Amino acid sequence: MNSNTLFYFIIAILLIQFLIEALLEYLNAQRYTNVVPNELNDVFDKEEYRKSQEYKKTNYRFGLASSVFSLCLTLIFLIFGGFEWIDTIARSYSDNPILIALIFFGIIMIGNDIVTTPFSYYHTFVIEEKFGFNKSTKKLFWTDKIKGWIMMIILGGGILALIIWFFQWAGTSFWIYAWALVALFSLFMNLFYSKLIVPLFNKQTPLEEGSLKSKIEAYAKKVGFELKNIFVIDGSKRSTKANAYFSGFGKEKRITLYDTLINDLEEDEIVAVLAHEVGHYKRKHIIFNLSASILLTGFTLFILSIFINNPEVSLAIGVSQPSFHAALIGFGILYSPISEITGLIMNAMSRKFEYQADDFAKETFSSKPLISSLKKLSKNSLSNLTPHPAYVFMHYSHPTLMSRIENLKA
């Protein structure tokens, strides 16, 4: 397949993906005016539901505007030689392929972040502020942004440099070594993310002694779940939205509660939420997801190894001097339809796992406090109570609220 054919294929992929996504968003938006399901009348009153509907409509309009902007920017780069321009700049600083690639991607990533920052700023300080979610300050917003850039340069740049070095050393067999590198990095981050990365952005403190900690420890002992690390994270400094998550393995496993979760829920509801998280661990979902992610990475890198030496891939995005970094951009777009399919499969598995974790919580603790916690969390985040089935199928990693309640009551 020559570069011109690949170019039009890339354009077609971008346009088709945009149109499918726009259609899904439109179908979903048509259900924003649906009435509150009877099951949720005890949580949402008319005014709260009106606010929820307005929040979703606002985000729909904002999402459409930002996605149109992103599509136009990408098409402009492809049609008017934007990637060739950046490649020329990168090559003016060095002849080393690794340094050229790092400069090339550095310009693209940081440049894209700068261009899209007004959108994230508007979403945080206008939309989230309007609906009472935002707790972040402008100083915190920019500090997070700078920290994100530093992490991207150190971690992303380091991994990219090693992958290109593997390519120079091993040729098309580079994917095996790159796969091993990414797998080790994924395992390391799963074990130590909460210790190394989270403290750069949030403060974590051990859950203080009291009835909540006693209930959590009693439940953990009952189900044979060794738990020594229970932390509270200051999520409230950015948003009022609540969350809880489980991370790590062995001695490094820990449960982290957002302070907003503790403020929003009763103690039994918090234990029920944690019972759900323990269910994921007990049912081996975390190991499955990590293993599946590593296998998919290996598959992607293998396919990349087939494309990476084809100069037509670089030429298809307008870069006249074929290279690893230019081919990586073209491959990323060409591979996206396959990525969409694997994403659908992973989402379907994730929804199944959520039901299993809910069942575990129901069997080992109680369904009633879990149901009430799900209702409260949905209300407090103004989530969509009646999403379109097609949108759920394509995007939801969790079942809908009503589906989870029906399952818990079964």
ChimeraX attribute file (.defattr): number of C-alpha atoms within 10 A of each C-alpha:
attribute: neighborCount
match mode: 1-to-1
recipient: residues
	/A:1	8
	/A:2	12
	/A:3	17
	/A:4	15
	/A:5	12
	/A:6	19
	/A:7	22
	/A:8	13
	/A:9	15
	/A:10	23
	/A:11	18
	/A:12	12
	/A:13	17
	/A:14	18
	/A:15	14
	/A:16	13
	/A:17	15
	/A:18	17
	/A:19	12
	/A:20	11
	/A:21	17
	/A:22	17
	/A:23	14
	/A:24	18
	/A:25	19
	/A:26	15
	/A:27	16
	/A:28	20
	/A:29	19
	/A:30	12
	/A:31	15
	/A:32	21
	/A:33	13
	/A:34	11
	/A:35	13
	/A:36	15
	/A:37	11
	/A:38	8
	/A:39	12
	/A:40	17
	/A:41	12
	/A:42	9
	/A:43	15
	/A:44	21
	/A:45	11
	/A:46	11
	/A:47	9
	/A:48	14
	/A:49	22
	/A:50	15
	/A:51	13
	/A:52	23
	/A:53	20
	/A:54	16
	/A:55	20
	/A:56	17
	/A:57	16
	/A:58	13
	/A:59	14
	/A:60	17
	/A:61	12
	/A:62	15
	/A:63	16
	/A:64	16
	/A:65	12
	/A:66	15
	/A:67	14
	/A:68	13
	/A:69	14
	/A:70	16
	/A:71	14
	/A:72	12
	/A:73	14
	/A:74	15
	/A:75	17
	/A:76	13
	/A:77	16
	/A:78	19
	/A:79	13
	/A:80	12
	/A:81	16
	/A:82	19
	/A:83	23
	/A:84	20
	/A:85	14
	/A:86	18
	/A:87	24
	/A:88	16
	/A:89	15
	/A:90	21
	/A:91	16
	/A:92	10
	/A:93	11
	/A:94	13
	/A:95	10
	/A:96	9
	/A:97	18
	/A:98	20
	/A:99	17
	/A:100	21
	/A:101	23
	/A:102	20
	/A:103	20
	/A:104	21
	/A:105	22
	/A:106	18
	/A:107	16
	/A:108	15
	/A:109	14
	/A:110	14
	/A:111	12
	/A:112	13
	/A:113	15
	/A:114	12
	/A:115	11
	/A:116	14
	/A:117	14
	/A:118	11
	/A:119	16
	/A:120	14
	/A:121	15
	/A:122	13
	/A:123	18
	/A:124	21
	/A:125	17
	/A:126	13
	/A:127	18
	/A:128	19
	/A:129	15
	/A:130	12
	/A:131	14
	/A:132	14
	/A:133	19
	/A:134	20
	/A:135	18
	/A:136	18
	/A:137	13
	/A:138	12
	/A:139	9
	/A:140	14
	/A:141	15
	/A:142	13
	/A:143	13
	/A:144	14
	/A:145	15
	/A:146	12
	/A:147	13
	/A:148	14
	/A:149	16
	/A:150	13
	/A:151	13
	/A:152	15
	/A:153	18
	/A:154	11
	/A:155	12
	/A:156	15
	/A:157	20
	/A:158	12
	/A:159	16
	/A:160	18
	/A:161	17
	/A:162	15
	/A:163	21
	/A:164	21
	/A:165	16
	/A:166	18
	/A:167	19
	/A:168	14
	/A:169	11
	/A:170	13
	/A:171	14
	/A:172	17
	/A:173	15
	/A:174	20
	/A:175	24
	/A:176	15
	/A:177	17
	/A:178	23
	/A:179	21
	/A:180	14
	/A:181	14
	/A:182	16
	/A:183	19
	/A:184	13
	/A:185	14
	/A:186	17
	/A:187	16
	/A:188	12
	/A:189	16
	/A:190	17
	/A:191	19
	/A:192	17
	/A:193	15
	/A:194	22
	/A:195	12
	/A:196	10
	/A:197	12
	/A:198	13
	/A:199	12
	/A:200	12
	/A:201	14
	/A:202	15
	/A:203	13
	/A:204	20
	/A:205	13
	/A:206	14
	/A:207	17
	/A:208	12
	/A:209	8
	/A:210	8
	/A:211	10
	/A:212	17
	/A:213	16
	/A:214	12
	/A:215	15
	/A:216	20
	/A:217	17
	/A:218	14
	/A:219	18
	/A:220	18
	/A:221	12
	/A:222	12
	/A:223	14
	/A:224	10
	/A:225	14
	/A:226	14
	/A:227	16
	/A:228	14
	/A:229	13
	/A:230	19
	/A:231	20
	/A:232	20
	/A:233	22
	/A:234	17
	/A:235	22
	/A:236	19
	/A:237	16
	/A:238	16
	/A:239	17
	/A:240	22
	/A:241	21
	/A:242	20
	/A:243	16
	/A:244	19
	/A:245	14
	/A:246	18
	/A:247	18
	/A:248	18
	/A:249	15
	/A:250	9
	/A:251	11
	/A:252	15
	/A:253	20
	/A:254	20
	/A:255	20
	/A:256	22
	/A:257	26
	/A:258	20
	/A:259	22
	/A:260	20
	/A:261	23
	/A:262	17
	/A:263	13
	/A:264	17
	/A:265	19
	/A:266	15
	/A:267	17
	/A:268	19
	/A:269	23
	/A:270	23
	/A:271	26
	/A:272	28
	/A:273	26
	/A:274	23
	/A:275	27
	/A:276	25
	/A:277	21
	/A:278	22
	/A:279	24
	/A:280	22
	/A:281	18
	/A:282	15
	/A:283	14
	/A:284	12
	/A:285	18
	/A:286	18
	/A:287	13
	/A:288	12
	/A:289	14
	/A:290	15
	/A:291	15
	/A:292	13
	/A:293	15
	/A:294	19
	/A:295	14
	/A:296	15
	/A:297	18
	/A:298	20
	/A:299	14
	/A:300	18
	/A:301	20
	/A:302	18
	/A:303	14
	/A:304	19
	/A:305	18
	/A:306	12
	/A:307	20
	/A:308	24
	/A:309	16
	/A:310	17
	/A:311	19
	/A:312	23
	/A:313	28
	/A:314	29
	/A:315	22
	/A:316	24
	/A:317	29
	/A:318	25
	/A:319	23
	/A:320	17
	/A:321	12
	/A:322	18
	/A:323	20
	/A:324	21
	/A:325	21
	/A:326	26
	/A:327	23
	/A:328	16
	/A:329	16
	/A:330	22
	/A:331	20
	/A:332	14
	/A:333	16
	/A:334	20
	/A:335	15
	/A:336	15
	/A:337	15
	/A:338	11
	/A:339	15
	/A:340	14
	/A:341	12
	/A:342	13
	/A:343	15
	/A:344	17
	/A:345	13
	/A:346	16
	/A:347	20
	/A:348	19
	/A:349	16
	/A:350	18
	/A:351	19
	/A:352	14
	/A:353	21
	/A:354	20
	/A:355	21
	/A:356	18
	/A:357	23
	/A:358	26
	/A:359	22
	/A:360	21
	/A:361	25
	/A:362	22
	/A:363	12
	/A:364	15
	/A:365	19
	/A:366	19
	/A:367	22
	/A:368	15
	/A:369	21
	/A:370	26
	/A:371	22
	/A:372	20
	/A:373	22
	/A:374	19
	/A:375	21
	/A:376	18
	/A:377	17
	/A:378	19
	/A:379	18
	/A:380	19
	/A:381	16
	/A:382	22
	/A:383	18
	/A:384	20
	/A:385	22
	/A:386	19
	/A:387	20
	/A:388	18
	/A:389	14
	/A:390	14
	/A:391	16
	/A:392	19
	/A:393	16
	/A:394	17
	/A:395	16
	/A:396	17
	/A:397	19
	/A:398	19
	/A:399	19
	/A:400	17
	/A:401	19
	/A:402	17
	/A:403	11
	/A:404	20
	/A:405	22
	/A:406	11
	/A:407	15
	/A:408	19
	/A:409	11
	/A:410	8
